[in-house]
Amino acid sequence: MAVAGDAGGDVTGLHRDMVFDQYPELATSSQLIRRLLSPLNAQRIRQQARATGITIREQPLDLSKERFTVYVPTHAPANGYALMVFVPPWDEAKIPLTWIPVLERRGIVLVTAAQSGNDEDVLDRREPLALLAAANAMSRYHVDPRRVFIGGFSGGSRVALRLALGYADLFHGVLLDAGSDVLGQQVPLPPRELLERFQASTRVVYLTGATDTSRQEADRQSRQSLKRWCITDIDARTIPWTGHEIADPSAFDRALESLERRTPDDAASLTACRARNDSELGEQLDAAEATLARGDRDHARSQLQQIDLHFGGLAAPRSIDLASRLDAPTPK
């Protein structure tokens, strides 16, 4: 995805009802399943498909039927535009008009998809639409691949966080406007190489209204979970005198500024944190193995499910091997 399109390929300004035509490999069903589901849930989907004879379509969407709205600033920065993929909670592909001067001044292309609101299926629509939007914008415009971000509002922020984790090789920052989740509970951890990339190279900015108390508490729990998983490049910002509302242009501007202000990693602390997590994971997998060895398959299965929920992609491939042994017929 480190390719840049022709800056002169399209007219600048606001474009509604755009139709894209590029299908990148990163948006295929196999990639979505591998990156965004826990290993055991991904395995269950594949097993169910085989058992029922159903073929999983690699391209879940027909782009000829999808519509996007894009804003392209008048002047591209020397190294190319930044790109913000915005996941909305509503179905209309709209960009707040008050954000446009901010995007213009900062040289940021913003793209958002229609029919991608909270009522749509996450894995079948919202997530692939965001990925297709990113890939097509990058192929069409001169985008700096180091400045590719994803964000959302409310339920869209929760989808953005999942995508930022699972596609840390594409997105280098995530803006969570009044919506977040807990890693290792509501959001599964991705495969190890992607989590480590997220830890090392992704900036996370929380932006929530001061009187939006339930989201403020959700943000607090979400930030705690990020730190527990060795993610420290975090900024939390509050919009004064504001409830559950999309960011005003001033708050949006400050959040974008923060998104591009990376904090250098403490390599020693990161290494120690990863080692602690690996040690805990090893102990829990050893315990499940021991339970299975004693013949208590039900308890071992329960232990493995908790490991899969909490550690996600970090536990594979050992968790997959243990699940296969649990599913094997009991020796007579």
Order of alpha helices (4+ residues) and beta strands (2+ residues): beta-alpha-alpha-beta-beta-alpha-beta-alpha-beta-alpha-beta-alpha-beta-alpha-beta-alpha-alpha-alpha-alpha
